[in-house]
């Protein structure tokens, strides 16, 4: 019975990490423990086994003969445990709640239309959907998957690329009939340009003129806190906006919006990723099912991405 009270696999993992990283301190940092806790844990293992596993010194950590044998067996057992868990997870029907956070445009135009198909494929998964253009901390918000627009910055998050979408300056036919279309980027100074009011946004639009890249400030009588609000303002003829095709592609195809200054379009794109916490092999099957589904099914104006970033 005493053996059942001991988390031997946890002890083995701490021991293996200490050996791999060459010391108690680096293992403690990686495992979010204190060096003294790692040292005491391994000392308890040695006491229980009746053998010294590690020779300690101020400079390095070395294994005894018994420690070398135990380390080899430990790695084998941990690998078998990982294989067993992966085998079970692979055969588990995805079920349970998955919280997904998405920006408003992607959520409205791409995520929500796919929900019926996902639910039909995975009837035991409950989607908890939050649409917001606020960038959330996945751990604080208890979010399993978040949709992020733009290049991925260095972080501890994992990511799968959903696609990329070109940008365009657009206006409604009504606005252009009343104010005319700008002929060059500098003509925008005489037009009402709808910007964004969140702090991470820069109110400058990029252009390419005779091989020279320009970044021009724009001004207008309205700003928006999200892309969908900006789109709606453009649709009612309030002014021009620079938006991604994944958001406005159907409006352009239907003639509700008209691209302008395309001769000066620098050709930049917005990338979209599904981000999540944890390595792929450690994902719950319900989360992996959603991510794989999005990678396969999301179509950003005809552009698909079927591989991880």
Protein Blocks (a to p, Z undefined) as FASTA:
>chain_A
ZZmmpcfklmmmmmmmmmmnopaklmmmmnopafklmmmmmmmmmmmnopafbdcdfkbc
cddfklmmmmmmmmmmmmmmmmmmmmmmmmpccedjddddddfklmmmmmmmmmmmmmmm
mmmbccdddddfbdcdfklnopabdcdedjddddfbdcddfbdcdddddddfklmmmnop
afbfklmmmpccdddfbfkbccbdcddeehiacddddddfbdcfbfklmmmmmmnopacc
dddfklmmmmmmnopaccehklmogoiacddddddedjfklpcfklmmmmmmmmmmpcge
hiacfbdZZ
